[in-house]
Amino acid sequence: MTETAASRAKHTDVAAPVPFRKALWVWTRIALLSFGGPAGQIAVMHRILVEEQRWIGESRFLHALNYCMLLPGPEAQQLATYIGWLMHRTKGGLAAGLLFILPGLVSILALSFVYALYGKTGIVSAVFFGLKTAVLAIVLQAVVRIGSRALKSRGLVAIAISAFLAIFVLDVPFPLIVLAAAFIGYVSNRAGVSLVPSPARTAASSNSSDTDATSLLGEQVPAHAQPNLSWSLRVSGVMLLLWLGPVVALAATLGPDNVFSQIGIFFSKMAVVTFGGAYAALAYVAQEGVSTYGWLQPGEMLDGLGMAETTPGPLIMVVQFVGFLGALREPGGLPTLLAATLGALLTTWVTFVPCFLWIFLGAPFIERLRNNTALSAAMTAVTAAVVGVILNLAVWFALHTLFGTVRSVPFAFGTFDIPVPETARPAAWLLTLAALIAIFRFKLGMLPVLAACSLAGAALYAIAGVTG
């Protein structure tokens, strides 16, 4: 027995691949525990897969995560798909990715029905009012957390500020901001300019005892994970057909102006351009779903984000609520709740099918990307721009949560929103301040803050009739 094999035998209790049925249970457990956005979800996966089950080692986990961070879409769900594929081939990737989505899909769909039927009643409206203030505080926390980690140079700070001004003042589309940031990062690296430093590789300096050698998979790449262009093209072709086939069929039969065609086209586009995590994607969805398509109001976007924050699964699942409301208000002759359900399912479909495509197409070739410093620099610049985009989201949420009326002020190059001071909502200011103190001063978790603000909203309604 070699040293590596002996080490594996010593440090693991399994001598054979994980049975698929056991893997299904583990992925279900991860899905049910995946609250709180990608950071919390990735932490849950690391604890269960690396520390408890020892399926893979620390280095391989981080390498897979780095790859998923390069992709558009929800990195936590893609990471689950990647590791599932690594363990049990295509069926493992499909099972892990689908199970990661399922609890959130069911939960938010149920909450969407409650919202549509009872959302305008006093007590329900008051609960969502309290939820909005907590969500605003959580988004502000995300700006601080991501900014402190990503903005490591003056050049990156300049990119973040430029991105904020571009989207908030000039209404520059989010995809153009991402492309411009990537271009700046890539060109600066190729030119030898230190505007965007390459990120340090944490895996190389890790002191974790959960090494690849002691994991079930070991250090070698499984046979099915070797680069295979023929397999990648075949499975990607199937995924591409599943993704775009319904969109093309809807546009051809119903016309491009039908709400279902618009949902399919818009969220397919979102799936391609939303780098940088859920909050960055939500800034883009809010910009288009509210201003361009009129599917929902700013306050309703906050309600949907509150649903996503309090249910398991990817935070980006809030887009399902956007599709639900869009189809609810333009049912096109269908019963309204049926149309809304179809809109929600269509949104989820075109948002997440591309995630499987990115993994199955690219995962076998990730070693070729591992030491590409120019690509790393481009993505570092994108992350900096995402900080500015999330700040825009926080400001947008704040304006529509803390004030009753917001007006647009035109100027030479565009417009920007300002609040009407007379419409300030004292209760919203109070609850938001309390949520910020709870998060930043007392380090309370997300779920306790959400629960406390929701209960406070209900209490304000019971005592003073406050609903917003």
C-alpha positions in Angstrom: 0.0 0.0 0.0 1.4 3.4 -1.0 1.8 6.3 1.5 -1.1 8.1 0.0 -3.4 5.1 0.0 -2.3 4.3 3.6 -3.1 7.9 4.6 -6.5 7.7 3.0 -7.3 4.4 4.8 -6.1 5.9 8.1 -8.1 9.1 7.8 -11.3 8.0 6.2 -13.9 5.4 7.1 -14.8 4.6 3.5 -12.8 2.5 1.1 -15.2 2.8 -1.8 -17.1 5.6 -3.6 -20.1 7.0 -1.7 -23.3 5.2 -2.5 -25.5 7.4 -4.6 -28.4 7.0 -2.2 -26.3 8.2 0.6 -25.2 11.1 -1.5 -28.8 12.1 -2.2 -29.4 12.3 1.6 -26.3 14.4 2.1 -27.3 16.8 -0.7 -30.8 17.0 0.7 -29.4 17.9 4.1 -27.2 20.6 2.7 -30.2 22.1 0.8 -32.4 22.2 3.9 -29.6 24.0 5.8 -28.7 26.4 3.1 -30.0 29.7 4.5 -28.4 33.1 4.4 -27.0 33.7 0.9 -23.9 32.2 -0.8 -21.4 32.8 2.0 -23.5 30.8 4.5 -24.3 28.1 2.0 -20.7 27.6 1.0 -19.8 27.4 4.7 -22.4 24.7 5.2 -21.1 22.7 2.2 -17.5 23.0 3.4 -18.4 21.8 6.9 -20.4 18.8 5.6 -18.4 17.7 2.6 -14.8 18.6 3.6 -14.9 18.3 7.4 -17.6 15.7 8.2 -17.9 13.5 5.2 -14.4 14.0 3.8 -15.5 13.5 0.3 -13.0 16.0 -1.1 -10.0 18.0 0.4 -9.6 21.6 1.2 -7.5 22.4 -1.9 -9.9 20.8 -4.3 -12.9 22.5 -2.7 -11.3 25.9 -3.0 -10.3 25.2 -6.6 -13.9 24.2 -7.5 -15.1 27.4 -5.7 -12.7 29.6 -7.6 -14.0 28.2 -10.9 -17.6 28.7 -9.9 -16.8 32.3 -8.9 -15.7 32.9 -12.5 -19.2 31.9 -13.8 -22.4 34.0 -14.0 -25.1 32.8 -11.7 -25.3 31.5 -8.1 -21.9 30.2 -7.2 -23.2 28.0 -4.3 -25.6 26.1 -6.5 -22.9 25.7 -9.1 -20.4 24.5 -6.5 -22.9 21.8 -5.4 -23.4 20.8 -9.0 -19.6 20.6 -9.6 -18.9 18.4 -6.6 -21.9 16.2 -7.3 -20.6 15.7 -10.8 -17.1 15.0 -9.5 -18.5 12.3 -7.1 -21.1 10.6 -9.3 -20.8 11.9 -12.9 -23.6 13.6 -14.7 -26.4 12.1 -12.5 -24.5 13.3 -9.4 -24.3 16.9 -10.7 -27.9 16.9 -11.7 -29.0 15.5 -8.3 -26.9 17.9 -6.3 -27.9 21.0 -8.3 -31.6 20.2 -8.4 -31.8 19.3 -4.7 -30.1 22.5 -3.8 -32.8 24.5 -5.6 -35.9 22.5 -4.7 -36.6 23.7 -1.0 -36.3 27.3 -2.1 -38.5 26.8 -5.1 -41.3 25.2 -3.0 -41.0 27.7 -0.1 -41.0 30.9 -2.2 -43.8 29.6 -4.4 -45.9 29.0 -1.3 -45.1 32.4 0.1 -45.9 34.0 -3.3 -49.4 32.6 -3.1 -49.8 34.0 0.4 -48.5 37.3 -0.8 -50.9 37.4 -3.8 -53.9 36.4 -1.8 -53.3 38.2 1.5 -50.4 40.6 1.0 -52.6 43.7 1.1 -54.2 42.8 4.4 -53.0 44.8 7.4 -51.1 42.3 9.4 -49.4 40.6 6.4 -48.4 44.0 5.0 -47.0 45.0 8.4 -44.9 41.8 8.7 -43.4 42.5 5.2 -42.8 46.1 6.2 -40.7 44.9 9.1 -39.0 42.4 6.8 -38.0 45.2 4.4 -36.1 47.1 7.0 -34.1 44.0 8.0 -33.3 43.3 4.3 -32.1 46.9 3.9 -29.7 46.4 6.8 -28.5 43.0 5.4 -27.8 44.5 2.0 -25.8 47.3 3.6 -23.8 44.6 5.5 -23.1 42.9 2.2 -21.7 46.2 0.8 -19.3 46.5 3.8 -18.4 42.8 3.9 -17.7 42.4 0.2 -16.1 45.8 -0.1 -13.6 45.2 2.7 -12.6 41.9 1.1 -12.5 43.1 -2.6 -11.2 46.7 -2.6 -7.6 46.1 -1.8 -6.1 49.0 -3.9 -7.0 52.5 -5.0 -7.6 51.3 -8.5 -10.2 48.8 -7.3 -11.9 51.5 -5.2 -12.0 53.7 -8.4 -13.6 50.9 -10.3 -16.3 50.4 -7.6 -17.1 54.2 -7.5 -17.3 54.3 -11.2 -19.6 51.4 -11.3 -21.9 53.0 -8.7 -22.1 56.3 -10.6 -22.6 54.5 -13.9 -25.6 52.6 -12.8 -27.1 55.0 -10.3 -26.6 58.3 -12.2 -26.2 57.3 -15.9 -28.5 54.2 -15.9 -25.7 52.2 -17.7 -26.9 48.5 -18.1 -25.3 46.1 -15.7 -23.9 43.8 -18.4 -21.9 46.8 -19.9 -20.5 47.6 -16.4 -19.3 43.9 -16.0 -17.7 43.9 -19.5 -16.0 47.2 -18.9 -14.6 46.1 -15.6 -13.4 42.8 -17.0 -11.7 44.6 -19.9 -9.9 47.1 -17.5 -8.7 44.2 -15.3 -7.5 42.1 -18.2 -5.7 44.9 -20.0 -4.0 46.3 -16.9 -2.6 42.8 -16.1 -1.4 42.3 -19.6 0.2 45.7 -19.6 2.0 44.9 -16.3 0.1 47.7 -14.4 -0.7 46.9 -10.8 -4.1 48.7 -10.9 -5.7 45.3 -10.3 -3.6 42.9 -8.3 -4.1 39.2 -8.8 -5.8 37.6 -5.8 -3.6 35.5 -3.5 -4.1 31.8 -3.6 -5.4 30.8 -0.3 -5.3 27.1 -1.1 -1.5 27.0 -1.2 -1.1 28.5 2.2 -3.8 26.4 3.9 -2.9 24.6 7.0 -6.0 22.5 7.1 -5.7 18.9 7.9 -8.5 18.1 5.4 -6.0 17.6 2.5 -6.8 16.1 -0.8 -4.7 13.1 0.1 -6.9 12.2 3.1 -10.2 12.7 1.3 -12.3 10.0 -0.3 -11.4 11.2 -3.8 -7.7 11.5 -3.1 -5.4 13.7 -5.1 -6.0 12.2 -8.5 -8.6 13.4 -11.0 -11.3 10.7 -11.6 -11.4 9.2 -15.0 -14.7 10.7 -15.9 -13.4 14.2 -14.9 -10.6 14.1 -17.5 -11.1 16.7 -20.3 -13.4 15.1 -22.9 -14.5 17.5 -25.6 -16.9 15.1 -27.1 -18.7 14.5 -23.8 -18.8 18.1 -22.9 -20.3 19.1 -26.3 -22.9 16.4 -26.2 -24.2 17.2 -22.6 -23.9 20.9 -23.2 -25.9 20.6 -26.4 -28.7 18.9 -24.4 -28.6 21.6 -21.7 -28.6 24.3 -24.3 -31.7 22.8 -26.0 -33.4 22.5 -22.6 -32.6 26.1 -21.8 -33.3 28.0 -25.0 -35.8 25.6 -26.6 -38.8 26.8 -24.5 -37.7 30.4 -24.9 -37.7 30.2 -28.6 -41.0 28.3 -28.7 -42.7 30.9 -26.5 -41.4 33.8 -28.6 -42.4 32.1 -31.8 -45.9 31.2 -30.7 -46.9 34.0 -28.4 -44.8 36.8 -29.8 -41.9 38.7 -28.2 -44.1 41.1 -26.4 -46.0 38.5 -24.4 -45.1 38.4 -20.7 -44.0 34.8 -20.8 -41.7 35.5 -23.8 -40.3 38.5 -22.0 -39.7 36.5 -18.8 -37.9 33.8 -20.8 -35.7 36.2 -22.8 -34.9 38.5 -19.9 -33.9 35.9 -17.3 -32.0 34.0 -20.0 -30.0 37.1 -20.6 -29.6 37.5 -16.8 -28.2 34.0 -16.5 -25.3 35.0 -18.9 -24.3 38.4 -17.5 -24.8 38.3 -13.7 -21.3 37.8 -12.3 -20.6 38.7 -8.7 -23.2 36.9 -6.7 -26.9 37.3 -5.9 -26.9 40.9 -4.8 -25.3 42.0 -8.1 -27.9 40.0 -10.0 -30.7 41.6 -8.0 -29.5 45.1 -8.8 -29.9 44.2 -12.5 -33.3 42.5 -12.0 -34.5 45.5 -9.9 -33.4 47.9 -12.6 -35.1 46.1 -15.4 -38.1 44.4 -13.6 -39.3 47.6 -12.0 -38.3 50.3 -14.5 -38.3 48.6 -17.9 -41.0 45.9 -17.6 -43.1 47.1 -14.8 -43.6 43.6 -13.4 -43.4 44.8 -9.8 -42.9 47.9 -7.5 -39.7 48.7 -5.6 -41.3 47.7 -2.3 -42.4 44.4 -3.7 -38.8 43.7 -4.8 -37.8 44.1 -1.2 -40.6 41.7 -0.1 -39.4 39.1 -2.5 -35.8 39.5 -1.2 -37.1 39.0 2.3 -38.7 35.7 1.3 -35.5 34.5 -0.2 -33.5 35.5 2.8 -35.7 33.5 5.1 -36.0 30.3 3.1 -33.4 27.7 2.2 -31.7 27.7 -1.2 -30.0 30.2 -3.4 -30.7 33.9 -2.7 -31.2 34.4 -6.4 -34.4 32.4 -6.1 -36.1 35.8 -5.5 -36.3 36.0 -9.3 -39.0 33.4 -9.1 -41.1 35.9 -7.2 -40.5 38.5 -9.9 -41.7 36.1 -12.6 -44.7 35.2 -10.4 -45.8 38.8 -10.1 -45.1 39.6 -13.7 -47.3 36.8 -15.0 -49.9 37.5 -12.3 -50.5 41.0 -13.6 -50.5 39.9 -17.3 -52.1 36.5 -17.3 -53.0 36.7 -21.0 -56.4 34.9 -20.6 -55.2 32.2 -18.2 -56.5 32.1 -14.6 -54.3 34.6 -12.7 -52.7 32.2 -10.2 -52.1 29.5 -12.9 -50.4 32.2 -15.0 -48.3 33.3 -12.0 -47.3 29.8 -11.2 -46.2 29.2 -14.8 -44.3 32.5 -14.8 -42.5 31.5 -11.6 -41.5 28.1 -12.9 -40.4 29.5 -16.3 -38.2 32.0 -14.4 -36.6 29.3 -12.3 -36.1 27.1 -15.3 -34.2 29.6 -17.5 -32.2 30.9 -14.5 -30.8 27.6 -13.3 -30.6 25.4 -16.4 -27.6 27.5 -17.7 -25.8 26.7 -14.4 -25.7 23.1 -15.3 -24.5 24.0 -18.8 -21.5 26.0 -17.4 -20.5 23.2 -15.1 -20.8 20.3 -17.5 -19.1 22.3 -20.3 -16.2 23.8 -18.4 -15.5 21.7 -15.3 -13.3 19.1 -17.1 -11.1 21.9 -18.3 -10.7 24.0 -15.2 -7.0 23.1 -14.7 -6.2 25.2 -17.7 -7.7 28.2 -16.0 -6.0 27.7 -12.7 -2.9 29.8 -13.3 -4.3 32.3 -15.7 -3.4 35.5 -14.0 -4.9 37.8 -16.6 -8.3 36.1 -16.2 -8.0 36.3 -12.4 -7.3 40.0 -12.7 -10.3 40.5 -14.9 -12.5 38.8 -12.4 -11.0 40.8 -9.5 -12.0 44.0 -11.4 -15.5 42.6 -11.9 -15.7 41.9 -8.2 -14.8 45.5 -7.5 -17.4 46.8 -9.9 -19.9 44.5 -8.2 -19.3 46.4 -4.9 -20.5 49.5 -6.6 -23.5 47.8 -8.1 -24.5 46.4 -4.7 -24.1 49.9 -3.2 -26.6 51.1 -5.9 -28.9 48.3 -4.8 -28.6 49.4 -1.1 -29.3 53.1 -2.0 -32.2 52.1 -4.2 -33.7 50.0 -1.4 -33.1 52.7 1.2 -34.9 55.3 -0.9 -38.0 53.2 -1.3 -38.0 51.8 2.2 -37.3 54.9 4.3 -39.4 57.4 2.2 -42.9 57.2 0.7 -42.1 59.2 -2.4 -39.0 59.3 -4.6 -38.6 61.6 -7.6 -36.2 61.5 -10.5 -34.1 64.6 -11.2 -32.8 65.1 -14.7 -29.4 66.4 -15.6 -27.2 66.6 -18.7 -26.2 63.0 -18.8 -29.2 61.2 -17.3 -31.3 61.2 -14.1 -31.0 60.2 -10.5 -33.5 59.6 -7.8 -33.9 61.7 -4.7 -36.3 61.3 -1.8 -39.1 63.7 -0.9 -38.2 64.6 2.8 -41.8 65.1 3.8 -42.6 61.5 3.1 -40.0 60.0 5.4 -41.3 57.0 7.4 -40.2 57.2 11.0 -41.0 53.6 11.8 -38.9 52.4 8.9 -36.0 54.6 10.0 -36.3 53.2 13.6 -36.4 49.5 12.6 -33.6 49.9 10.1 -31.4 51.6 12.7 -32.2 48.8 15.2 -31.4 46.1 12.6 -28.0 47.8 11.7 -27.1 48.0 15.4 -28.0 44.3 15.9 -25.9 43.3 12.9 -22.8 45.5 13.3 -22.7 46.1 17.0 -24.0 42.9 18.5 -23.1 40.6 15.6 -26.5 38.9 15.5 -27.2 36.4 12.7 -29.4 37.1 9.7 -32.4 35.0 10.7 -32.8 36.5 14.2 -32.7 40.0 12.7 -35.2 39.1 10.1 -37.5 37.5 12.6 -37.2 40.4 15.1 -38.0 43.0 12.5 -41.0 41.0 11.2 -42.3 40.7 14.7 -41.7 44.4 15.3 -43.6 45.3 12.2 -46.5 43.2 13.4 -46.3 44.9 16.8 -46.3 48.4 15.3 -49.4 47.4 13.4 -51.2 46.1 16.5 -50.3 49.2 18.6 -50.4 52.1 16.1 -51.8 50.6 12.8 -48.5 51.1 11.0 -48.2 49.1 7.8 -45.5 51.0 6.0 
